[in-house]
Amino acid sequence: MPNELIHILLVEDDEIDTEALVRAFRHQHIINPLHCVQNGLEALQVLRGEKGYSCLPYPYIILTDINMPQMNGHELLRALRADSLLKLSVVFVLTSSQLDEDIMEAYGLQVAGYFVKDTMGSDFGEVIQLLNLYQNSIQLPADSYAYQSSHPQAVFDLLF
C-alpha cells in the first residue's frame, strides 16, 4: 500500500499504555492517522460507523489488547471474523497475556501477530517500527465494502 496512509485503530483500555503508544508513534515520526478506543465494542462501532462514530476509512490495521471490559480482544476477533464486511481486517494483538490459550485462540482467529507488552519495552518502539515496516511492505486486500458490492461472487469465492 505504498503512497496510501493506513489508519491504525488502537483498542486499549489502559490509559497509560494508550498514552505510551501515542508517544511512540510521534517519537518515530509515524504520520498514520491513529484512532483510539477502549474496548472491542467501541472498535466495532468505529469500524461500522455506528453510535455516532464516523466509519473508519480503509485501509486500516487494528492493534488490540486482549483483556478489556465490555468486549475483550478475543470477542472482538470473533465478531470481526463473523462479519462479512470486516472479516478480512488485519489485526495485531498487543497484550500483557502470555497464556498459551490466549495466544492459540488469537492465532486461531487469524491475527497477523501477537506481541506481549513486557517484551516490547516501556516505549513500544519496536512494535511501532514493526507496524511501520509492515505497512510499507505489504499489499492489503481491496476495500471489502466497495469490492463486495461490485464483485459479490468473487468475495464469496475468496472467503469460502
LUMRO-923046 format. One record per atom (N, C-alpha, C): residue number from 1; residue in three letters; atom name; x, y, z. Coordinates in nm, 4 decimals, always signed. Layout:
<atoms>
 num residuo atomo       xx       yy       zz
 NUM     ala    CA        X        Y        Z
...
</atoms>
This chain:
<atoms>
 num residuo atomo       xx       yy       zz
   1     met     N  +0.0817  -0.1168  +0.0000
   1     met    CA  +0.0000  +0.0000  +0.0000
   1     met     C  +0.0871  +0.1246  +0.0000
   2     pro     N  +0.1901  +0.1249  -0.0808
   2     pro    CA  +0.2724  +0.2446  -0.0842
   2     pro     C  +0.1886  +0.3655  -0.1239
   3     asn     N  +0.2258  +0.4820  -0.0721
   3     asn    CA  +0.1612  +0.6094  -0.1027
   3     asn     C  +0.0216  +0.6238  -0.0443
   4     glu     N  -0.0284  +0.5261  +0.0293
   4     glu    CA  -0.1604  +0.5387  +0.0902
   4     glu     C  -0.1461  +0.5183  +0.2408
   5     leu     N  -0.1875  +0.6182  +0.3178
   5     leu    CA  -0.1751  +0.6077  +0.4628
   5     leu     C  -0.2744  +0.5071  +0.5169
   6     ile     N  -0.2243  +0.4174  +0.5963
   6     ile    CA  -0.3080  +0.3177  +0.6613
   6     ile     C  -0.3502  +0.3723  +0.7967
   7     his     N  -0.4796  +0.3725  +0.8222
   7     his    CA  -0.5315  +0.4146  +0.9524
   7     his     C  -0.5024  +0.3037  +1.0531
   8     ile     N  -0.4744  +0.3420  +1.1751
   8     ile    CA  -0.4481  +0.2454  +1.2817
   8     ile     C  -0.5541  +0.2640  +1.3888
   9     leu     N  -0.6231  +0.1544  +1.4184
   9     leu    CA  -0.7235  +0.1544  +1.5241
   9     leu     C  -0.6628  +0.0848  +1.6450
  10     leu     N  -0.6374  +0.1615  +1.7499
  10     leu    CA  -0.5825  +0.1091  +1.8747
  10     leu     C  -0.6977  +0.0796  +1.9693
  11     val     N  -0.7082  -0.0459  +2.0108
  11     val    CA  -0.8141  -0.0889  +2.1021
  11     val     C  -0.7456  -0.1246  +2.2338
  12     glu     N  -0.7494  -0.0333  +2.3285
  12     glu    CA  -0.6723  -0.0463  +2.4531
  12     glu     C  -0.7451  +0.0264  +2.5651
  13     asp     N  -0.7694  -0.0440  +2.6762
  13     asp    CA  -0.8405  +0.0176  +2.7881
  13     asp     C  -0.7490  +0.0849  +2.8887
  14     asp     N  -0.6212  +0.0562  +2.8843
  14     asp    CA  -0.5266  +0.1133  +2.9797
  14     asp     C  -0.4777  +0.2484  +2.9269
  15     glu     N  -0.5149  +0.3563  +2.9968
  15     glu    CA  -0.4804  +0.4912  +2.9521
  15     glu     C  -0.3297  +0.5136  +2.9449
  16     ile     N  -0.2553  +0.4538  +3.0375
  16     ile    CA  -0.1097  +0.4706  +3.0383
  16     ile     C  -0.0489  +0.4047  +2.9147
  17     asp     N  -0.0937  +0.2838  +2.8813
  17     asp    CA  -0.0442  +0.2175  +2.7606
  17     asp     C  -0.0842  +0.2943  +2.6347
  18     thr     N  -0.2064  +0.3455  +2.6326
  18     thr    CA  -0.2518  +0.4242  +2.5178
  18     thr     C  -0.1629  +0.5469  +2.4991
  19     glu     N  -0.1379  +0.6185  +2.6079
  19     glu    CA  -0.0523  +0.7375  +2.6002
  19     glu     C  +0.0887  +0.7009  +2.5555
  20     ala     N  +0.1418  +0.5902  +2.6059
  20     ala    CA  +0.2766  +0.5463  +2.5668
  20     ala     C  +0.2818  +0.5115  +2.4184
  21     leu     N  +0.1787  +0.4471  +2.3674
  21     leu    CA  +0.1754  +0.4125  +2.2252
  21     leu     C  +0.1623  +0.5367  +2.1381
  22     val     N  +0.0795  +0.6309  +2.1789
  22     val    CA  +0.0654  +0.7564  +2.1038
  22     val     C  +0.1995  +0.8302  +2.1008
  23     arg     N  +0.2678  +0.8364  +2.2146
  23     arg    CA  +0.4007  +0.8992  +2.2193
  23     arg     C  +0.4991  +0.8255  +2.1291
  24     ala     N  +0.4936  +0.6936  +2.1291
  24     ala    CA  +0.5847  +0.6145  +2.0454
  24     ala     C  +0.5617  +0.6435  +1.8978
  25     phe     N  +0.4359  +0.6556  +1.8572
  25     phe    CA  +0.4068  +0.6907  +1.7175
  25     phe     C  +0.4672  +0.8268  +1.6840
  26     arg     N  +0.4476  +0.9241  +1.7731
  26     arg    CA  +0.5025  +1.0583  +1.7491
  26     arg     C  +0.6553  +1.0560  +1.7449
  27     his     N  +0.7148  +0.9870  +1.8417
  27     his    CA  +0.8606  +0.9804  +1.8515
  27     his     C  +0.9222  +0.9180  +1.7269
  28     gln     N  +0.8542  +0.8213  +1.6691
  28     gln    CA  +0.9058  +0.7540  +1.5485
  28     gln     C  +0.8623  +0.8273  +1.4211
  29     his     N  +0.7967  +0.9420  +1.4376
  29     his    CA  +0.7518  +1.0250  +1.3247
  29     his     C  +0.6571  +0.9491  +1.2317
  30     ile     N  +0.5712  +0.8671  +1.2909
  30     ile    CA  +0.4702  +0.7941  +1.2146
  30     ile     C  +0.3520  +0.8888  +1.1963
  31     ile     N  +0.3139  +0.9125  +1.0733
  31     ile    CA  +0.2089  +1.0107  +1.0446
  31     ile     C  +0.0731  +0.9463  +1.0170
  32     asn     N  +0.0656  +0.8161  +1.0316
  32     asn    CA  -0.0622  +0.7485  +1.0086
  32     asn     C  -0.1682  +0.8004  +1.1042
  33     pro     N  -0.2909  +0.8165  +1.0556
  33     pro    CA  -0.3989  +0.8536  +1.1460
  33     pro     C  -0.4186  +0.7446  +1.2512
  34     leu     N  -0.4206  +0.7838  +1.3777
  34     leu    CA  -0.4346  +0.6901  +1.4882
  34     leu     C  -0.5678  +0.7157  +1.5569
  35     his     N  -0.6497  +0.6117  +1.5663
  35     his    CA  -0.7816  +0.6200  +1.6288
  35     his     C  -0.7783  +0.5310  +1.7528
  36     cys     N  -0.8185  +0.5829  +1.8672
  36     cys    CA  -0.8101  +0.5079  +1.9922
  36     cys     C  -0.9489  +0.4859  +2.0511
  37     val     N  -0.9760  +0.3617  +2.0892
  37     val    CA  -1.0986  +0.3260  +2.1607
  37     val     C  -1.0602  +0.2372  +2.2781
  38     gln     N  -1.1544  +0.2168  +2.3716
  38     gln    CA  -1.1207  +0.1492  +2.4962
  38     gln     C  -1.1640  +0.0034  +2.5049
  39     asn     N  -1.2399  -0.0463  +2.4071
  39     asn    CA  -1.2804  -0.1877  +2.4132
  39     asn     C  -1.3276  -0.2337  +2.2758
  40     gly     N  -1.3521  -0.3622  +2.2648
  40     gly    CA  -1.3929  -0.4197  +2.1380
  40     gly     C  -1.5255  -0.3687  +2.0861
  41     leu     N  -1.6179  -0.3412  +2.1757
  41     leu    CA  -1.7480  -0.2895  +2.1343
  41     leu     C  -1.7330  -0.1544  +2.0643
  42     glu     N  -1.6533  -0.0652  +2.1233
  42     glu    CA  -1.6281  +0.0644  +2.0600
  42     glu     C  -1.5560  +0.0471  +1.9271
  43     ala     N  -1.4651  -0.0500  +1.9198
  43     ala    CA  -1.3933  -0.0759  +1.7944
  43     ala     C  -1.4912  -0.1137  +1.6837
  44     leu     N  -1.5848  -0.2025  +1.7130
  44     leu    CA  -1.6842  -0.2417  +1.6133
  44     leu     C  -1.7698  -0.1224  +1.5710
  45     gln     N  -1.8046  -0.0371  +1.6660
  45     gln    CA  -1.8849  +0.0809  +1.6336
  45     gln     C  -1.8087  +0.1749  +1.5404
  46     val     N  -1.6791  +0.1914  +1.5624
  46     val    CA  -1.5968  +0.2742  +1.4741
  46     val     C  -1.5858  +0.2085  +1.3364
  47     leu     N  -1.5612  +0.0792  +1.3324
  47     leu    CA  -1.5455  +0.0089  +1.2048
  47     leu     C  -1.6742  +0.0092  +1.1232
  48     arg     N  -1.7875  +0.0098  +1.1912
  48     arg    CA  -1.9179  +0.0062  +1.1227
  48     arg     C  -1.9814  +0.1451  +1.1095
  49     gly     N  -1.9234  +0.2456  +1.1724
  49     gly    CA  -1.9808  +0.3796  +1.1681
  49     gly     C  -2.1110  +0.3890  +1.2454
  50     glu     N  -2.1155  +0.3267  +1.3626
  50     glu    CA  -2.2366  +0.3241  +1.4446
  50     glu     C  -2.2219  +0.4118  +1.5682
  51     lys     N  -2.3350  +0.4377  +1.6334
  51     lys    CA  -2.3409  +0.5084  +1.7626
  51     lys     C  -2.2681  +0.6422  +1.7593
  52     gly     N  -2.2808  +0.7154  +1.6500
  52     gly    CA  -2.2211  +0.8474  +1.6394
  52     gly     C  -2.0765  +0.8500  +1.5930
  53     tyr     N  -2.0151  +0.7338  +1.5755
  53     tyr    CA  -1.8782  +0.7291  +1.5259
  53     tyr     C  -1.8785  +0.7395  +1.3736
  54     ser     N  -1.7785  +0.8057  +1.3191
  54     ser    CA  -1.7572  +0.8029  +1.1748
  54     ser     C  -1.6932  +0.6688  +1.1403
  55     cys     N  -1.7308  +0.6144  +1.0260
  55     cys    CA  -1.6762  +0.4863  +0.9824
  55     cys     C  -1.5267  +0.5020  +0.9549
  56     leu     N  -1.4465  +0.4121  +1.0100
  56     leu    CA  -1.3016  +0.4171  +0.9911
  56     leu     C  -1.2688  +0.3959  +0.8437
  57     pro     N  -1.1961  +0.4891  +0.7830
  57     pro    CA  -1.1620  +0.4735  +0.6413
  57     pro     C  -1.0687  +0.3549  +0.6179
  58     tyr     N  -1.0836  +0.2954  +0.5029
  58     tyr    CA  -0.9958  +0.1868  +0.4606
  58     tyr     C  -0.8821  +0.2486  +0.3811
  59     pro     N  -0.7607  +0.1998  +0.3901
  59     pro    CA  -0.7154  +0.0809  +0.4613
  59     pro     C  -0.6859  +0.1098  +0.6089
  60     tyr     N  -0.6934  +0.0033  +0.6890
  60     tyr    CA  -0.6653  +0.0169  +0.8310
  60     tyr     C  -0.6026  -0.1115  +0.8844
  61     ile     N  -0.5360  -0.0954  +0.9985
  61     ile    CA  -0.4815  -0.2069  +1.0754
  61     ile     C  -0.5342  -0.1892  +1.2173
  62     ile     N  -0.5717  -0.2996  +1.2795
  62     ile    CA  -0.6212  -0.2954  +1.4175
  62     ile     C  -0.5121  -0.3493  +1.5098
  63     leu     N  -0.4866  -0.2778  +1.6174
  63     leu    CA  -0.3936  -0.3188  +1.7216
  63     leu     C  -0.4754  -0.3283  +1.8491
  64     thr     N  -0.4964  -0.4509  +1.9001
  64     thr    CA  -0.5877  -0.4688  +2.0128
  64     thr     C  -0.5231  -0.5397  +2.1313
  65     asp     N  -0.5697  -0.5022  +2.2474
  65     asp    CA  -0.5379  -0.5718  +2.3717
  65     asp     C  -0.6321  -0.6926  +2.3806
  66     ile     N  -0.6043  -0.7841  +2.4701
  66     ile    CA  -0.6943  -0.8980  +2.4934
  66     ile     C  -0.7866  -0.8693  +2.6113
  67     asn     N  -0.7303  -0.8302  +2.7245
  67     asn    CA  -0.8080  -0.8144  +2.8473
  67     asn     C  -0.8640  -0.6737  +2.8578
  68     met     N  -0.9943  -0.6613  +2.8254
  68     met    CA  -1.0632  -0.5316  +2.8302
  68     met     C  -1.2059  -0.5539  +2.8777
  69     pro     N  -1.2684  -0.4479  +2.9326
  69     pro    CA  -1.4092  -0.4601  +2.9747
  69     pro     C  -1.5043  -0.4562  +2.8546
  70     gln     N  -1.6274  -0.4895  +2.8775
  70     gln    CA  -1.7378  -0.4882  +2.7816
  70     gln     C  -1.7205  -0.5889  +2.6686
  71     met     N  -1.6145  -0.5798  +2.5909
  71     met    CA  -1.5858  -0.6785  +2.4868
  71     met     C  -1.4343  -0.6900  +2.4779
  72     asn     N  -1.3826  -0.8096  +2.5125
  72     asn    CA  -1.2377  -0.8267  +2.5125
  72     asn     C  -1.1846  -0.8521  +2.3714
  73     gly     N  -1.0541  -0.8652  +2.3602
  73     gly    CA  -0.9916  -0.8819  +2.2294
  73     gly     C  -1.0344  -1.0075  +2.1561
  74     his     N  -1.0504  -1.1192  +2.2273
  74     his    CA  -1.0959  -1.2427  +2.1618
  74     his     C  -1.2382  -1.2279  +2.1100
  75     glu     N  -1.3238  -1.1641  +2.1889
  75     glu    CA  -1.4622  -1.1416  +2.1449
  75     glu     C  -1.4640  -1.0499  +2.0225
  76     leu     N  -1.3773  -0.9482  +2.0221
  76     leu    CA  -1.3668  -0.8600  +1.9058
  76     leu     C  -1.3238  -0.9395  +1.7831
  77     leu     N  -1.2236  -1.0231  +1.7983
  77     leu    CA  -1.1764  -1.1035  +1.6856
  77     leu     C  -1.2858  -1.1953  +1.6316
  78     arg     N  -1.3611  -1.2587  +1.7217
  78     arg    CA  -1.4711  -1.3454  +1.6766
  78     arg     C  -1.5769  -1.2645  +1.6008
  79     ala     N  -1.6074  -1.1441  +1.6517
  79     ala    CA  -1.7065  -1.0589  +1.5848
  79     ala     C  -1.6560  -1.0144  +1.4475
  80     leu     N  -1.5288  -0.9797  +1.4372
  80     leu    CA  -1.4723  -0.9393  +1.3087
  80     leu     C  -1.4790  -1.0534  +1.2075
  81     arg     N  -1.4382  -1.1719  +1.2505
  81     arg    CA  -1.4335  -1.2863  +1.1579
  81     arg     C  -1.5727  -1.3327  +1.1180
  82     ala     N  -1.6735  -1.3021  +1.1988
  82     ala    CA  -1.8115  -1.3401  +1.1669
  82     ala     C  -1.8820  -1.2364  +1.0795
  83     asp     N  -1.8233  -1.1188  +1.0647
  83     asp    CA  -1.8841  -1.0095  +0.9888
  83     asp     C  -1.8320  -1.0136  +0.8453
  84     ser     N  -1.9219  -1.0296  +0.7495
  84     ser    CA  -1.8801  -1.0447  +0.6095
  84     ser     C  -1.8031  -0.9245  +0.5562
  85     leu     N  -1.8260  -0.8064  +0.6128
  85     leu    CA  -1.7557  -0.6876  +0.5652
  85     leu     C  -1.6252  -0.6603  +0.6404
  86     leu     N  -1.6086  -0.7195  +0.7565
  86     leu    CA  -1.4907  -0.6912  +0.8382
  86     leu     C  -1.3972  -0.8110  +0.8526
  87     lys     N  -1.4345  -0.9254  +0.8003
  87     lys    CA  -1.3583  -1.0475  +0.8268
  87     lys     C  -1.2165  -1.0460  +0.7710
  88     leu     N  -1.1879  -0.9601  +0.6744
  88     leu    CA  -1.0523  -0.9523  +0.6199
  88     leu     C  -0.9641  -0.8530  +0.6948
  89     ser     N  -1.0145  -0.7943  +0.8021
  89     ser    CA  -0.9385  -0.6951  +0.8786
  89     ser     C  -0.8060  -0.7537  +0.9265
  90     val     N  -0.7004  -0.6739  +0.9132
  90     val    CA  -0.5682  -0.7125  +0.9623
  90     val     C  -0.5597  -0.6704  +1.1082
  91     val     N  -0.5330  -0.7683  +1.1952
  91     val    CA  -0.5338  -0.7419  +1.3391
  91     val     C  -0.4049  -0.7938  +1.4023
  92     phe     N  -0.3427  -0.7092  +1.4826
  92     phe    CA  -0.2302  -0.7478  +1.5666
  92     phe     C  -0.2774  -0.7401  +1.7109
  93     val     N  -0.2298  -0.8308  +1.7936
  93     val    CA  -0.2602  -0.8288  +1.9365
  93     val     C  -0.1379  -0.7734  +2.0094
  94     leu     N  -0.1618  -0.6785  +2.0999
  94     leu    CA  -0.0595  -0.6247  +2.1890
  94     leu     C  -0.1184  -0.6314  +2.3289
  95     thr     N  -0.0689  -0.7254  +2.4090
  95     thr    CA  -0.1322  -0.7550  +2.5372
  95     thr     C  -0.0289  -0.7935  +2.6416
  96     ser     N  -0.0716  -0.7968  +2.7655
  96     ser    CA  +0.0166  -0.8429  +2.8728
  96     ser     C  +0.0063  -0.9936  +2.8923
  97     ser     N  -0.0920  -1.0577  +2.8296
  97     ser    CA  -0.1139  -1.2005  +2.8494
  97     ser     C  -0.0118  -1.2858  +2.7736
  98     gln     N  +0.0551  -1.3722  +2.8496
  98     gln    CA  +0.1479  -1.4681  +2.7909
  98     gln     C  +0.0901  -1.6101  +2.7965
  99     leu     N  -0.0390  -1.6208  +2.8277
  99     leu    CA  -0.1015  -1.7519  +2.8399
  99     leu     C  -0.1101  -1.8205  +2.7031
 100     asp     N  -0.0686  -1.9471  +2.6989
 100     asp    CA  -0.0734  -2.0221  +2.5735
 100     asp     C  -0.2133  -2.0252  +2.5139
 101     glu     N  -0.3155  -2.0377  +2.5991
 101     glu    CA  -0.4517  -2.0442  +2.5452
 101     glu     C  -0.4935  -1.9123  +2.4788
 102     asp     N  -0.4461  -1.7984  +2.5323
 102     asp    CA  -0.4747  -1.6697  +2.4685
 102     asp     C  -0.4035  -1.6588  +2.3333
 103     ile     N  -0.2785  -1.7014  +2.3305
 103     ile    CA  -0.2006  -1.6965  +2.2065
 103     ile     C  -0.2622  -1.7884  +2.1007
 104     met     N  -0.2958  -1.9114  +2.1402
 104     met    CA  -0.3540  -2.0072  +2.0456
 104     met     C  -0.4892  -1.9582  +1.9938
 105     glu     N  -0.5729  -1.9038  +2.0828
 105     glu    CA  -0.7032  -1.8547  +2.0393
 105     glu     C  -0.6868  -1.7385  +1.9420
 106     ala     N  -0.5937  -1.6472  +1.9703
 106     ala    CA  -0.5724  -1.5325  +1.8820
 106     ala     C  -0.5275  -1.5779  +1.7434
 107     tyr     N  -0.4309  -1.6679  +1.7377
 107     tyr    CA  -0.3852  -1.7161  +1.6074
 107     tyr     C  -0.4929  -1.7991  +1.5380
 108     gly     N  -0.5734  -1.8684  +1.6156
 108     gly    CA  -0.6867  -1.9410  +1.5582
 108     gly     C  -0.7886  -1.8477  +1.4948
 109     leu     N  -0.7909  -1.7240  +1.5415
 109     leu    CA  -0.8796  -1.6220  +1.4860
 109     leu     C  -0.8058  -1.5327  +1.3851
 110     gln     N  -0.6960  -1.5828  +1.3356
 110     gln    CA  -0.6218  -1.5253  +1.2223
 110     gln     C  -0.5609  -1.3881  +1.2481
 111     val     N  -0.4977  -1.3702  +1.3641
 111     val    CA  -0.4255  -1.2457  +1.3858
 111     val     C  -0.2976  -1.2467  +1.3026
 112     ala     N  -0.2503  -1.1274  +1.2698
 112     ala    CA  -0.1266  -1.1146  +1.1926
 112     ala     C  -0.0044  -1.1266  +1.2818
 113     gly     N  -0.0217  -1.1044  +1.4119
 113     gly    CA  +0.0890  -1.1158  +1.5055
 113     gly     C  +0.0405  -1.0972  +1.6479
 114     tyr     N  +0.1148  -1.1524  +1.7416
 114     tyr    CA  +0.0794  -1.1469  +1.8842
 114     tyr     C  +0.2019  -1.0955  +1.9585
 115     phe     N  +0.1909  -0.9784  +2.0208
 115     phe    CA  +0.3011  -0.9161  +2.0923
 115     phe     C  +0.2676  -0.9067  +2.2403
 116     val     N  +0.3652  -0.9412  +2.3242
 116     val    CA  +0.3484  -0.9302  +2.4690
 116     val     C  +0.4127  -0.7987  +2.5136
 117     lys     N  +0.3354  -0.7161  +2.5813
 117     lys    CA  +0.3800  -0.5824  +2.6203
 117     lys     C  +0.5122  -0.5849  +2.6962
 118     asp     N  +0.5291  -0.6795  +2.7880
 118     asp    CA  +0.6505  -0.6840  +2.8702
 118     asp     C  +0.7763  -0.7038  +2.7869
 119     thr     N  +0.7642  -0.7677  +2.6717
 119     thr    CA  +0.8822  -0.7921  +2.5877
 119     thr     C  +0.9056  -0.6803  +2.4864
 120     met     N  +0.8148  -0.5851  +2.4804
 120     met    CA  +0.8248  -0.4772  +2.3822
 120     met     C  +0.8912  -0.3520  +2.4375
 121     gly     N  +0.9212  -0.3520  +2.5660
 121     gly    CA  +0.9812  -0.2337  +2.6264
 121     gly     C  +0.8755  -0.1317  +2.6641
 122     ser     N  +0.9114  -0.0412  +2.7518
 122     ser    CA  +0.8135  +0.0550  +2.8030
 122     ser     C  +0.7730  +0.1604  +2.7007
 123     asp     N  +0.8548  +0.1791  +2.5958
 123     asp    CA  +0.8210  +0.2833  +2.4989
 123     asp     C  +0.7536  +0.2278  +2.3725
 124     phe     N  +0.7370  +0.0967  +2.3628
 124     phe    CA  +0.6697  +0.0318  +2.2499
 124     phe     C  +0.7348  +0.0636  +2.1148
 125     gly     N  +0.8570  +0.1111  +2.1162
 125     gly    CA  +0.9247  +0.1492  +1.9927
 125     gly     C  +0.9371  +0.0359  +1.8928
 126     glu     N  +0.9650  -0.0853  +1.9409
 126     glu    CA  +0.9805  -0.1994  +1.8499
 126     glu     C  +0.8501  -0.2338  +1.7785
 127     val     N  +0.7380  -0.2234  +1.8491
 127     val    CA  +0.6077  -0.2509  +1.7876
 127     val     C  +0.5795  -0.1486  +1.6783
 128     ile     N  +0.6070  -0.0228  +1.7074
 128     ile    CA  +0.5812  +0.0833  +1.6110
 128     ile     C  +0.6690  +0.0643  +1.4878
 129     gln     N  +0.7961  +0.0312  +1.5079
 129     gln    CA  +0.8851  +0.0062  +1.3943
 129     gln     C  +0.8344  -0.1092  +1.3093
 130     leu     N  +0.7886  -0.2154  +1.3753
 130     leu    CA  +0.7374  -0.3312  +1.3026
 130     leu     C  +0.6120  -0.2955  +1.2227
 131     leu     N  +0.5198  -0.2224  +1.2834
 131     leu    CA  +0.3982  -0.1814  +1.2128
 131     leu     C  +0.4321  -0.0924  +1.0938
 132     asn     N  +0.5291  -0.0051  +1.1111
 132     asn    CA  +0.5700  +0.0824  +1.0018
 132     asn     C  +0.6305  +0.0006  +0.8869
 133     leu     N  +0.7172  -0.0931  +0.9193
 133     leu    CA  +0.7747  -0.1806  +0.8177
 133     leu     C  +0.6659  -0.2628  +0.7498
 134     tyr     N  +0.5738  -0.3154  +0.8290
 134     tyr    CA  +0.4637  -0.3966  +0.7764
 134     tyr     C  +0.3810  -0.3169  +0.6757
 135     gln     N  +0.3387  -0.1972  +0.7150
 135     gln    CA  +0.2520  -0.1184  +0.6270
 135     gln     C  +0.3236  -0.0763  +0.4998
 136     asn     N  +0.4550  -0.0610  +0.5044
 136     asn    CA  +0.5300  -0.0204  +0.3857
 136     asn     C  +0.5701  -0.1380  +0.2981
 137     ser     N  +0.5447  -0.2596  +0.3452
 137     ser    CA  +0.5907  -0.3777  +0.2729
 137     ser     C  +0.4803  -0.4665  +0.2184
 138     ile     N  +0.3591  -0.4501  +0.2637
 138     ile    CA  +0.2532  -0.5439  +0.2289
 138     ile     C  +0.1516  -0.4840  +0.1330
 139     gln     N  +0.0733  -0.5725  +0.0765
 139     gln    CA  -0.0401  -0.5329  -0.0063
 139     gln     C  -0.1653  -0.5802  +0.0654
 140     leu     N  -0.2488  -0.4872  +0.1078
 140     leu    CA  -0.3735  -0.5224  +0.1743
 140     leu     C  -0.4800  -0.5520  +0.0699
 141     pro     N  -0.5828  -0.6291  +0.1076
 141     pro    CA  -0.6913  -0.6550  +0.0117
 141     pro     C  -0.7640  -0.5258  -0.0237
 142     ala     N  -0.8321  -0.5299  -0.1369
 142     ala    CA  -0.9117  -0.4141  -0.1778
 142     ala     C  -1.0134  -0.3831  -0.0700
 143     asp     N  -1.0620  -0.2622  -0.0683
 143     asp    CA  -1.1648  -0.2208  +0.0262
 143     asp     C  -1.2798  -0.3197  +0.0186
 144     ser     N  -1.3025  -0.3940  +0.1246
 144     ser    CA  -1.4018  -0.5017  +0.1208
 144     ser     C  -1.5428  -0.4494  +0.0972
 145     tyr     N  -1.5734  -0.3269  +0.1421
 145     tyr    CA  -1.7075  -0.2718  +0.1187
 145     tyr     C  -1.7304  -0.2503  -0.0315
 146     ala     N  -1.6377  -0.1781  -0.0955
 146     ala    CA  -1.6523  -0.1495  -0.2378
 146     ala     C  -1.6400  -0.2768  -0.3202
 147     tyr     N  -1.5448  -0.3612  -0.2840
 147     tyr    CA  -1.5217  -0.4826  -0.3618
 147     tyr     C  -1.6414  -0.5765  -0.3532
 148     gln     N  -1.6972  -0.5910  -0.2344
 148     gln    CA  -1.8083  -0.6836  -0.2174
 148     gln     C  -1.9299  -0.6396  -0.2984
 149     ser     N  -1.9576  -0.5107  -0.3034
 149     ser    CA  -2.0759  -0.4655  -0.3762
 149     ser     C  -2.0596  -0.4813  -0.5267
 150     ser     N  -1.9365  -0.4722  -0.5757
 150     ser    CA  -1.9175  -0.4844  -0.7198
 150     ser     C  -1.8786  -0.6258  -0.7643
 151     his     N  -1.8344  -0.7112  -0.6728
 151     his    CA  -1.7909  -0.8475  -0.7048
 151     his     C  -1.8395  -0.9477  -0.6004
 152     pro     N  -1.9682  -0.9597  -0.5756
 152     pro    CA  -2.0141  -1.0444  -0.4651
 152     pro     C  -1.9712  -1.1905  -0.4793
 153     gln     N  -1.9702  -1.2457  -0.5986
 153     gln    CA  -1.9304  -1.3858  -0.6153
 153     gln     C  -1.7811  -1.4033  -0.5907
 154     ala     N  -1.7004  -1.3076  -0.6366
 154     ala    CA  -1.5568  -1.3167  -0.6158
 154     ala     C  -1.5233  -1.3112  -0.4668
 155     val     N  -1.5922  -1.2255  -0.3918
 155     val    CA  -1.5685  -1.2188  -0.2481
 155     val     C  -1.6112  -1.3489  -0.1825
 156     phe     N  -1.7242  -1.4028  -0.2246
 156     phe    CA  -1.7703  -1.5305  -0.1699
 156     phe     C  -1.6656  -1.6397  -0.1960
 157     asp     N  -1.6149  -1.6446  -0.3191
 157     asp    CA  -1.5145  -1.7455  -0.3547
 157     asp     C  -1.3868  -1.7260  -0.2741
 158     leu     N  -1.3468  -1.5991  -0.2538
 158     leu    CA  -1.2259  -1.5695  -0.1804
 158     leu     C  -1.2362  -1.6104  -0.0343
 159     leu     N  -1.3515  -1.5860  +0.0248
 159     leu    CA  -1.3675  -1.6071  +0.1680
 159     leu     C  -1.4054  -1.7500  +0.2049
 160     phe     N  -1.4587  -1.8270  +0.1125
 160     phe    CA  -1.5053  -1.9603  +0.1482
 160     phe     C  -1.4439  -2.0636  +0.0650
</atoms>
